[in-house]
Structure formats: structure tokens, C-alpha cells
Amino acid sequence: GEQIKVELEKQNRNLRDVKIVCSGKSLGRGGNRNYGVRQSKGQLLIFLDDDMQPMPDVISRFSQEHLKNEKLILVGAQMENEKEMKTEVEKFKSHLSRKWLSQITLEPMDRETLFLTGAIFSITRKNFEALGGFDDSLSDCEDKDLGYRALDQGLEVRFDPGILGYHQDQLTFRKYIQRQKEYRAELKKMEKKNKVVPKSSPVSGPKRSFRKIFRGGTFPFLMDRFNLFVVLPTKLRFKIYDMVITAQLED
């Protein structure tokens, strides 16, 4: 604890002294993060995605919590800045982010409630190295994989919605759908590795019928180019977007 405190005081005096390192080639999400850790010297590791805009107090808030708990992995809130959302897919993604974050427990997590995003979280170097870092064989879900291994080793994973970073991503509906397909493929691989039983939810008859209508690439294309749903009330069109996207993932 004292070692981390001294290191943090030093970092706070030199926040403008930022060292940028480049691996020279793509090592994948986990591999790139592992490379960055190897090049660093600090005792507290704070991970942020390249399209994240952290709020000014992020470093201090992460730091203070780790001073209290040496076995902590602390996850911040990743969401979109609603004032900057212009396209329909950006507004829908912002809606989803807030919906998902509202469901995350504020209590220390277990395997059933685990949420860990590589977009914004912190862990001490000691604990990160003890876990062996990220699994660079995973092209996605390497963050949640780290979380399962951390829980199995007795570390505490906790979510703090007050530690905020705005996600600045440029999306189309088709790009978002493709990302979800890639994520789901790696999710199955990661869950099998960590012996996680996949969660499933029943689909009602009416919803199943609508999803059949929305299958194929026509609706995502139209939503990106000639979106006629924008005339509908927000709640209704967001439900339609959800059904269209889910329908593509069921193909």
C-alpha cells in the first residue's frame, strides 16, 4: 500500500510526462495491453481504450480506492456523451450503455454478476502479474476472462459508476452488428475456458415472429442509409432496432 501511495504521488506531479510506446505490430487486444504493461514501471495499472475520454478525476478516484484495498480490481463506467450523439445508431448505443450500466451491482461481484470492461478499469501491477496478464489468444472478451481468473484467485472486482469515461466511437448499424457477431464468437470460447454456463432467455412468440421478418441485411442497410423509423417515438424505434440487431445475430 505504501509503495503504491508513493508511486501515485510521483505520477500526480508528472501527469504531463506521458510516455507513448508502440509494439510495431498488432498483438491483439490482450497482447497490446500486455505489451504496454511490460513497458511501464508504475505499481498501479489503469486501462483505457483508445476511443475513451476519461473525466479529469479518473486517476485520483482509482488511486484512492486501491490505497484502501490491495486486492481490488475497480471497473469504471463506459458510456456515450448524449450531448454529442447525432446519428440514430449513436443514440441507440448510448441508450444501451445506460441500460446495461444501471443493471450492474454495486456490491463486490461474483461469477454470476461479473462485469469487467477493458475500456476503463484498474488493477495493481502485483495482482496483474500474479494472474499472468491478459490471455492474448482471445481476440475479444480478454477483459472478462481476466475477471473470472481474478475471482477464482480471491481478488475483489467492484464497479464504481462515478469513475466515468465517455466512449467516442463512430458506428453504423452494420458495423455494430458485425462487432457483436465477433464478440459472441469469442464469448463462447472464453466461457468454455472458464467453465461458465451461458445464460439464455426465452423469446416470446410475437418477438420471434418479428425477428424472422427482420432477418437478412436489408433492414440494417436501410437503417444506415434511409432510416424511416426516425419518425416513430424513441421508445418504439429503439425496440425495433433491438429486434433487427438480434435477428441478425440469430442467423
CYANA upper distance limits for C-alpha pairs under 8 A (distance plus 0.5 A):
  1 GLY  CA      5 LYS  CA      6.75
  1 GLY  CA     66 HIS  CA      8.47
  1 GLY  CA     67 LEU  CA      6.26
  1 GLY  CA     68 LYS  CA      8.49
  1 GLY  CA     70 GLU  CA      7.20
  2 GLU  CA      6 VAL  CA      6.78
  3 GLN  CA      7 GLU  CA      6.76
  3 GLN  CA     43 GLN  CA      8.18
  4 ILE  CA      8 LEU  CA      6.55
  4 ILE  CA     43 GLN  CA      6.25
  4 ILE  CA     44 LEU  CA      7.24
  4 ILE  CA     67 LEU  CA      7.77
  5 LYS  CA      9 GLU  CA      6.76
  5 LYS  CA     67 LEU  CA      7.30
  6 VAL  CA     10 LYS  CA      6.85
  7 GLU  CA     11 GLN  CA      6.72
  7 GLU  CA     42 GLY  CA      7.19
  7 GLU  CA     43 GLN  CA      7.31
  8 LEU  CA     12 ASN  CA      6.55
  8 LEU  CA     44 LEU  CA      8.35
  8 LEU  CA     63 SER  CA      7.59
  9 GLU  CA     13 ARG  CA      6.97
 10 LYS  CA     14 ASN  CA      7.08
 11 GLN  CA     15 LEU  CA      6.35
 21 VAL  CA     36 GLY  CA      7.60
 21 VAL  CA     39 GLN  CA      7.98
 23 SER  CA     27 LEU  CA      8.22
 23 SER  CA     32 ASN  CA      7.72
 23 SER  CA     35 TYR  CA      7.51
 26 SER  CA     32 ASN  CA      7.53
 27 LEU  CA     31 GLY  CA      5.20
 27 LEU  CA     32 ASN  CA      5.66
 27 LEU  CA    136 ASP  CA      8.18
 28 GLY  CA     32 ASN  CA      6.30
 28 GLY  CA    136 ASP  CA      7.21
 28 GLY  CA    139 SER  CA      6.52
 29 ARG  CA     33 ARG  CA      6.97
 29 ARG  CA    136 ASP  CA      7.72
 29 ARG  CA    139 SER  CA      6.73
 29 ARG  CA    140 ASP  CA      7.41
 29 ARG  CA    142 GLU  CA      8.07
 30 GLY  CA     34 ASN  CA      6.63
 30 GLY  CA    134 PHE  CA      5.62
 30 GLY  CA    135 ASP  CA      6.60
 30 GLY  CA    136 ASP  CA      5.18
 30 GLY  CA    137 SER  CA      8.42
 30 GLY  CA    138 LEU  CA      7.67
 30 GLY  CA    139 SER  CA      7.83
 30 GLY  CA    140 ASP  CA      8.46
 30 GLY  CA    142 GLU  CA      6.51
 30 GLY  CA    143 ASP  CA      8.34
 31 GLY  CA     35 TYR  CA      6.64
 31 GLY  CA    134 PHE  CA      7.58
 31 GLY  CA    135 ASP  CA      8.03
 31 GLY  CA    136 ASP  CA      5.26
 32 ASN  CA     36 GLY  CA      6.78
 33 ARG  CA     37 VAL  CA      6.81
 33 ARG  CA    134 PHE  CA      8.07
 34 ASN  CA     38 ARG  CA      6.84
 34 ASN  CA    133 GLY  CA      6.82
 34 ASN  CA    134 PHE  CA      6.96
 35 TYR  CA     39 GLN  CA      6.93
 36 GLY  CA     40 SER  CA      6.85
 37 VAL  CA     41 LYS  CA      8.36
 37 VAL  CA     45 LEU  CA      8.10
 42 GLY  CA    125 ARG  CA      7.93
 43 GLN  CA    124 THR  CA      6.30
 43 GLN  CA    125 ARG  CA      5.58
 43 GLN  CA    126 LYS  CA      7.75
 44 LEU  CA     63 SER  CA      8.23
 44 LEU  CA    122 SER  CA      7.68
 44 LEU  CA    123 ILE  CA      6.65
 44 LEU  CA    124 THR  CA      4.90
 44 LEU  CA    125 ARG  CA      6.15
 45 LEU  CA    122 SER  CA      6.04
 45 LEU  CA    123 ILE  CA      5.91
 45 LEU  CA    124 THR  CA      6.14
 45 LEU  CA    125 ARG  CA      6.54
 46 ILE  CA     59 ILE  CA      8.31
 46 ILE  CA     62 PHE  CA      8.47
 46 ILE  CA    120 ILE  CA      7.77
 46 ILE  CA    121 PHE  CA      6.37
 46 ILE  CA    122 SER  CA      4.83
 46 ILE  CA    123 ILE  CA      7.19
 47 PHE  CA    118 GLY  CA      6.75
 47 PHE  CA    119 ALA  CA      7.01
 47 PHE  CA    120 ILE  CA      5.93
 47 PHE  CA    121 PHE  CA      5.92
 47 PHE  CA    122 SER  CA      6.58
 48 LEU  CA     52 MET  CA      6.89
 48 LEU  CA    118 GLY  CA      7.12
 48 LEU  CA    119 ALA  CA      5.20
 48 LEU  CA    120 ILE  CA      5.18
 48 LEU  CA    121 PHE  CA      7.58
 49 ASP  CA    118 GLY  CA      7.35
 49 ASP  CA    119 ALA  CA      4.99
 49 ASP  CA    120 ILE  CA      7.44
 51 ASP  CA    167 HIS  CA      6.46
 51 ASP  CA    168 GLN  CA      5.71
 51 ASP  CA    169 ASP  CA      6.76
 52 MET  CA    119 ALA  CA      7.59
 52 MET  CA    165 GLY  CA      6.44
 52 MET  CA    166 TYR  CA      6.07
 52 MET  CA    167 HIS  CA      5.23
 52 MET  CA    168 GLN  CA      6.46
 53 GLN  CA    165 GLY  CA      5.73
 53 GLN  CA    166 TYR  CA      5.44
 53 GLN  CA    167 HIS  CA      6.93
 53 GLN  CA    168 GLN  CA      7.65
 54 PRO  CA     58 VAL  CA      6.86
 54 PRO  CA    164 LEU  CA      6.69
 54 PRO  CA    165 GLY  CA      4.47
 54 PRO  CA    166 TYR  CA      6.77
 55 MET  CA    163 ILE  CA      8.15
 55 MET  CA    164 LEU  CA      6.43
 55 MET  CA    165 GLY  CA      6.25
 55 MET  CA    166 TYR  CA      8.31
 57 ASP  CA     61 ARG  CA      6.55
 57 ASP  CA    163 ILE  CA      8.19
 58 VAL  CA     62 PHE  CA      6.63
 58 VAL  CA    163 ILE  CA      6.21
 58 VAL  CA    164 LEU  CA      7.45
 59 ILE  CA     63 SER  CA      6.49
 60 SER  CA     64 GLN  CA      6.63
 61 ARG  CA     65 GLU  CA      7.04
 61 ARG  CA    163 ILE  CA      7.32
 62 PHE  CA     66 HIS  CA      6.99
 62 PHE  CA     74 LEU  CA      7.65
 62 PHE  CA    122 SER  CA      7.21
 62 PHE  CA    163 ILE  CA      8.12
 63 SER  CA     67 LEU  CA      6.90
 64 GLN  CA     68 LYS  CA      7.28
 65 GLU  CA     69 ASN  CA      6.97
 65 GLU  CA     74 LEU  CA      8.49
 66 HIS  CA     70 GLU  CA      6.28
 66 HIS  CA     71 LYS  CA      8.49
 66 HIS  CA     72 LEU  CA      6.93
 66 HIS  CA    124 THR  CA      8.30
 70 GLU  CA    124 THR  CA      8.01
 71 LYS  CA    127 ASN  CA      7.83
 71 LYS  CA    154 GLY  CA      8.45
 71 LYS  CA    155 LEU  CA      5.60
 71 LYS  CA    156 GLU  CA      6.46
 72 LEU  CA    123 ILE  CA      7.15
 72 LEU  CA    124 THR  CA      8.44
 72 LEU  CA    155 LEU  CA      6.59
 72 LEU  CA    156 GLU  CA      5.37
 72 LEU  CA    157 VAL  CA      6.51
 72 LEU  CA    158 ARG  CA      7.88
 73 ILE  CA    121 PHE  CA      7.66
 73 ILE  CA    122 SER  CA      6.27
 73 ILE  CA    123 ILE  CA      5.41
 73 ILE  CA    124 THR  CA      8.36
 73 ILE  CA    155 LEU  CA      7.74
 73 ILE  CA    156 GLU  CA      6.50
 73 ILE  CA    157 VAL  CA      5.22
 73 ILE  CA    158 ARG  CA      6.87
 74 LEU  CA    121 PHE  CA      6.00
 74 LEU  CA    122 SER  CA      5.82
 74 LEU  CA    123 ILE  CA      7.31
 74 LEU  CA    157 VAL  CA      6.47
 74 LEU  CA    158 ARG  CA      5.65
 74 LEU  CA    159 PHE  CA      6.40
 74 LEU  CA    160 ASP  CA      7.55
 75 VAL  CA    115 PHE  CA      8.42
 75 VAL  CA    116 LEU  CA      6.64
 75 VAL  CA    117 THR  CA      7.47
 75 VAL  CA    120 ILE  CA      6.70
 75 VAL  CA    121 PHE  CA      4.75
 75 VAL  CA    122 SER  CA      7.11
 75 VAL  CA    157 VAL  CA      7.95
 75 VAL  CA    158 ARG  CA      6.64
 75 VAL  CA    159 PHE  CA      5.21
 75 VAL  CA    160 ASP  CA      6.67
 75 VAL  CA    163 ILE  CA      8.41
 76 GLY  CA    120 ILE  CA      5.89
 76 GLY  CA    121 PHE  CA      6.15
 76 GLY  CA    159 PHE  CA      6.55
 76 GLY  CA    160 ASP  CA      5.85
 76 GLY  CA    161 PRO  CA      6.30
 76 GLY  CA    162 GLY  CA      7.67
 76 GLY  CA    163 ILE  CA      5.25
 76 GLY  CA    164 LEU  CA      6.29
 76 GLY  CA    165 GLY  CA      7.93
 77 ALA  CA    101 LEU  CA      7.72
 77 ALA  CA    120 ILE  CA      7.59
 77 ALA  CA    159 PHE  CA      8.26
 77 ALA  CA    160 ASP  CA      7.42
 77 ALA  CA    161 PRO  CA      5.51
 77 ALA  CA    162 GLY  CA      7.65
 77 ALA  CA    163 ILE  CA      6.46
 77 ALA  CA    164 LEU  CA      5.35
 77 ALA  CA    165 GLY  CA      6.76
 78 GLN  CA     97 SER  CA      7.92
 78 GLN  CA    119 ALA  CA      7.40
 78 GLN  CA    120 ILE  CA      7.32
 78 GLN  CA    164 LEU  CA      6.79
 78 GLN  CA    165 GLY  CA      5.79
 78 GLN  CA    166 TYR  CA      6.49
 78 GLN  CA    167 HIS  CA      6.68
 79 MET  CA     94 SER  CA      6.98
 79 MET  CA     97 SER  CA      6.08
 79 MET  CA     98 ARG  CA      7.31
 79 MET  CA    164 LEU  CA      8.21
 79 MET  CA    165 GLY  CA      7.13
 79 MET  CA    166 TYR  CA      5.68
 79 MET  CA    167 HIS  CA      5.98
 80 GLU  CA     85 MET  CA      8.17
 80 GLU  CA     93 LYS  CA      8.26
 80 GLU  CA     94 SER  CA      5.72
 80 GLU  CA     97 SER  CA      7.91
 80 GLU  CA    166 TYR  CA      5.54
 80 GLU  CA    167 HIS  CA      5.45
 80 GLU  CA    168 GLN  CA      7.22
 81 ASN  CA     85 MET  CA      7.23
 81 ASN  CA     94 SER  CA      8.07
 81 ASN  CA    166 TYR  CA      6.36
 81 ASN  CA    167 HIS  CA      7.86
 82 GLU  CA     91 LYS  CA      7.68
 82 GLU  CA     94 SER  CA      7.21
 85 MET  CA     90 GLU  CA      6.03
 85 MET  CA     91 LYS  CA      6.12
 85 MET  CA     94 SER  CA      8.40
 86 LYS  CA     90 GLU  CA      7.08
 86 LYS  CA     91 LYS  CA      7.42
 87 THR  CA     91 LYS  CA      6.86
 88 GLU  CA     92 PHE  CA      6.57
 88 GLU  CA    230 VAL  CA      8.29
 89 VAL  CA     93 LYS  CA      6.47
 89 VAL  CA    171 LEU  CA      7.27
 89 VAL  CA    172 THR  CA      6.62
 89 VAL  CA    173 PHE  CA      6.40
 90 GLU  CA     94 SER  CA      6.61
 90 GLU  CA    170 GLN  CA      8.26
 90 GLU  CA    171 LEU  CA      7.33
 91 LYS  CA     95 HIS  CA      6.75
 92 PHE  CA     96 LEU  CA      6.78
 92 PHE  CA    238 PHE  CA      6.95
 92 PHE  CA    241 TYR  CA      8.39
 93 LYS  CA     97 SER  CA      6.68
 94 SER  CA     98 ARG  CA      6.91
 95 HIS  CA     99 LYS  CA      6.69
 96 LEU  CA    100 TRP  CA      6.55
 97 SER  CA    101 LEU  CA      6.58
 98 ARG  CA    102 SER  CA      6.60
 99 LYS  CA    103 GLN  CA      7.37
100 TRP  CA    104 ILE  CA      7.45
101 LEU  CA    161 PRO  CA      8.40
104 ILE  CA    113 THR  CA      7.92
104 ILE  CA    115 PHE  CA      7.80
104 ILE  CA    159 PHE  CA      8.06
105 THR  CA    109 MET  CA      7.69
105 THR  CA    113 THR  CA      7.58
105 THR  CA    159 PHE  CA      7.75
106 LEU  CA    158 ARG  CA      7.25
106 LEU  CA    159 PHE  CA      6.25
106 LEU  CA    160 ASP  CA      7.45
107 GLU  CA    158 ARG  CA      7.06
107 GLU  CA    159 PHE  CA      8.16
108 PRO  CA    156 GLU  CA      6.72
108 PRO  CA    157 VAL  CA      6.26
108 PRO  CA    158 ARG  CA      5.40
108 PRO  CA    159 PHE  CA      8.23
109 MET  CA    113 THR  CA      5.98
109 MET  CA    114 LEU  CA      5.87
109 MET  CA    115 PHE  CA      8.17
109 MET  CA    156 GLU  CA      7.65
109 MET  CA    157 VAL  CA      6.11
109 MET  CA    158 ARG  CA      6.55
110 ASP  CA    114 LEU  CA      6.16
110 ASP  CA    151 LEU  CA      7.41
110 ASP  CA    157 VAL  CA      8.44
111 ARG  CA    148 TYR  CA      7.18
111 ARG  CA    151 LEU  CA      7.84
114 LEU  CA    144 LYS  CA      8.21
114 LEU  CA    147 GLY  CA      7.71
114 LEU  CA    148 TYR  CA      8.13
114 LEU  CA    157 VAL  CA      8.15
115 PHE  CA    144 LYS  CA      7.41
115 PHE  CA    147 GLY  CA      8.24
115 PHE  CA    159 PHE  CA      8.24
116 LEU  CA    121 PHE  CA      7.99
116 LEU  CA    143 ASP  CA      6.56
116 LEU  CA    144 LYS  CA      5.84
116 LEU  CA    147 GLY  CA      6.74
116 LEU  CA    157 VAL  CA      8.39
117 THR  CA    121 PHE  CA      7.30
117 THR  CA    143 ASP  CA      6.22
117 THR  CA    144 LYS  CA      7.30
118 GLY  CA    143 ASP  CA      5.75
120 ILE  CA    165 GLY  CA      7.62
123 ILE  CA    127 ASN  CA      7.25
123 ILE  CA    128 PHE  CA      6.94
124 THR  CA    128 PHE  CA      6.68
125 ARG  CA    129 GLU  CA      6.48
126 LYS  CA    130 ALA  CA      6.68
127 ASN  CA    131 LEU  CA      6.77
128 PHE  CA    132 GLY  CA      6.96
128 PHE  CA    133 GLY  CA      5.88
129 GLU  CA    133 GLY  CA      6.15
131 LEU  CA    146 LEU  CA      8.08
131 LEU  CA    149 ARG  CA      7.52
131 LEU  CA    150 ALA  CA      7.34
133 GLY  CA    146 LEU  CA      7.90
134 PHE  CA    142 GLU  CA      6.49
134 PHE  CA    143 ASP  CA      7.62
134 PHE  CA    145 ASP  CA      8.28
134 PHE  CA    146 LEU  CA      6.63
135 ASP  CA    142 GLU  CA      6.48
135 ASP  CA    145 ASP  CA      8.08
135 ASP  CA    146 LEU  CA      8.11
136 ASP  CA    142 GLU  CA      7.84
138 LEU  CA    142 GLU  CA      6.28
138 LEU  CA    186 GLU  CA      7.30
138 LEU  CA    190 MET  CA      8.04
139 SER  CA    186 GLU  CA      7.32
140 ASP  CA    182 GLU  CA      8.32
140 ASP  CA    183 TYR  CA      6.54
140 ASP  CA    186 GLU  CA      6.18
140 ASP  CA    187 LEU  CA      7.89
141 CYS  CA    145 ASP  CA      6.68
141 CYS  CA    183 TYR  CA      7.60
141 CYS  CA    186 GLU  CA      6.89
141 CYS  CA    187 LEU  CA      6.49
141 CYS  CA    190 MET  CA      7.22
142 GLU  CA    146 LEU  CA      6.73
142 GLU  CA    190 MET  CA      8.28
143 ASP  CA    147 GLY  CA      6.93
144 LYS  CA    148 TYR  CA      6.87
145 ASP  CA    149 ARG  CA      6.92
145 ASP  CA    190 MET  CA      6.86
145 ASP  CA    194 ASN  CA      7.84
146 LEU  CA    150 ALA  CA      6.55
147 GLY  CA    151 LEU  CA      6.74
147 GLY  CA    157 VAL  CA      7.76
148 TYR  CA    152 ASP  CA      6.75
148 TYR  CA    194 ASN  CA      7.49
149 ARG  CA    153 GLN  CA      6.80
149 ARG  CA    194 ASN  CA      8.38
150 ALA  CA    154 GLY  CA      6.95
150 ALA  CA    155 LEU  CA      5.77
150 ALA  CA    156 GLU  CA      8.00
150 ALA  CA    157 VAL  CA      8.33
151 LEU  CA    155 LEU  CA      5.74
151 LEU  CA    156 GLU  CA      7.01
151 LEU  CA    157 VAL  CA      7.75
171 LEU  CA    175 LYS  CA      6.57
171 LEU  CA    176 TYR  CA      6.79
172 THR  CA    176 TYR  CA      6.62
172 THR  CA    224 ASP  CA      6.71
173 PHE  CA    177 ILE  CA      6.66
173 PHE  CA    220 PRO  CA      6.36
173 PHE  CA    221 PHE  CA      8.27
173 PHE  CA    223 MET  CA      7.51
173 PHE  CA    224 ASP  CA      6.68
173 PHE  CA    245 ILE  CA      8.50
174 ARG  CA    178 GLN  CA      6.74
174 ARG  CA    220 PRO  CA      6.29
174 ARG  CA    221 PHE  CA      7.44
174 ARG  CA    224 ASP  CA      8.07
175 LYS  CA    179 ARG  CA      6.75
176 TYR  CA    180 GLN  CA      6.79
177 ILE  CA    181 LYS  CA      6.82
177 ILE  CA    245 ILE  CA      6.77
177 ILE  CA    248 GLN  CA      7.68
177 ILE  CA    249 LEU  CA      7.82
178 GLN  CA    182 GLU  CA      6.86
179 ARG  CA    183 TYR  CA      6.55
180 GLN  CA    184 ARG  CA      6.54
180 GLN  CA    249 LEU  CA      8.05
181 LYS  CA    185 ALA  CA      6.84
181 LYS  CA    249 LEU  CA      6.77
182 GLU  CA    186 GLU  CA      7.04
183 TYR  CA    187 LEU  CA      6.47
184 ARG  CA    188 LYS  CA      6.84
185 ALA  CA    189 LYS  CA      7.26
186 GLU  CA    190 MET  CA      6.56
187 LEU  CA    191 GLU  CA      6.48
188 LYS  CA    192 LYS  CA      6.65
188 LYS  CA    198 PRO  CA      8.42
189 LYS  CA    193 LYS  CA      6.83
190 MET  CA    194 ASN  CA      6.84
191 GLU  CA    195 LYS  CA      6.28
191 GLU  CA    196 VAL  CA      5.27
191 GLU  CA    197 VAL  CA      7.62
191 GLU  CA    198 PRO  CA      7.66
192 LYS  CA    196 VAL  CA      6.70
203 VAL  CA    207 LYS  CA      7.03
203 VAL  CA    208 ARG  CA      6.76
204 SER  CA    208 ARG  CA      6.65
205 GLY  CA    209 SER  CA      6.79
206 PRO  CA    210 PHE  CA      6.88
207 LYS  CA    211 ARG  CA      6.68
207 LYS  CA    243 MET  CA      8.13
208 ARG  CA    212 LYS  CA      6.95
209 SER  CA    213 ILE  CA      7.21
210 PHE  CA    214 PHE  CA      6.92
210 PHE  CA    243 MET  CA      7.74
211 ARG  CA    215 ARG  CA      6.79
211 ARG  CA    243 MET  CA      6.31
211 ARG  CA    244 VAL  CA      7.05
211 ARG  CA    246 THR  CA      7.76
211 ARG  CA    247 ALA  CA      5.41
212 LYS  CA    247 ALA  CA      7.31
214 PHE  CA    219 PHE  CA      6.97
214 PHE  CA    243 MET  CA      7.78
214 PHE  CA    244 VAL  CA      5.73
214 PHE  CA    247 ALA  CA      6.52
214 PHE  CA    248 GLN  CA      8.21
215 ARG  CA    219 PHE  CA      8.37
215 ARG  CA    244 VAL  CA      7.51
215 ARG  CA    247 ALA  CA      5.67
215 ARG  CA    248 GLN  CA      6.15
215 ARG  CA    251 ASP  CA      7.81
216 GLY  CA    247 ALA  CA      8.50
216 GLY  CA    248 GLN  CA      7.02
216 GLY  CA    251 ASP  CA      8.46
217 GLY  CA    221 PHE  CA      6.75
217 GLY  CA    248 GLN  CA      8.08
218 THR  CA    222 LEU  CA      6.73
219 PHE  CA    223 MET  CA      6.50
219 PHE  CA    244 VAL  CA      7.53
220 PRO  CA    224 ASP  CA      6.82
220 PRO  CA    244 VAL  CA      7.73
220 PRO  CA    245 ILE  CA      8.23
221 PHE  CA    225 ARG  CA      6.72
222 LEU  CA    226 PHE  CA      5.47
222 LEU  CA    227 ASN  CA      6.13
223 MET  CA    227 ASN  CA      4.78
223 MET  CA    228 LEU  CA      7.97
223 MET  CA    229 PHE  CA      8.24
229 PHE  CA    237 ARG  CA      6.46
230 VAL  CA    234 THR  CA      8.42
230 VAL  CA    237 ARG  CA      7.54
232 LEU  CA    236 LEU  CA      7.01
232 LEU  CA    237 ARG  CA      6.33
233 PRO  CA    237 ARG  CA      6.76
234 THR  CA    238 PHE  CA      6.53
235 LYS  CA    239 LYS  CA      6.89
236 LEU  CA    240 ILE  CA      6.95
237 ARG  CA    241 TYR  CA      6.67
238 PHE  CA    242 ASP  CA      6.67
239 LYS  CA    243 MET  CA      6.82
240 ILE  CA    244 VAL  CA      6.64
241 TYR  CA    245 ILE  CA      6.64
242 ASP  CA    246 THR  CA      6.56
243 MET  CA    247 ALA  CA      6.46
244 VAL  CA    248 GLN  CA      7.00
245 ILE  CA    249 LEU  CA      7.02
246 THR  CA    250 GLU  CA      6.89
247 ALA  CA    251 ASP  CA      7.34
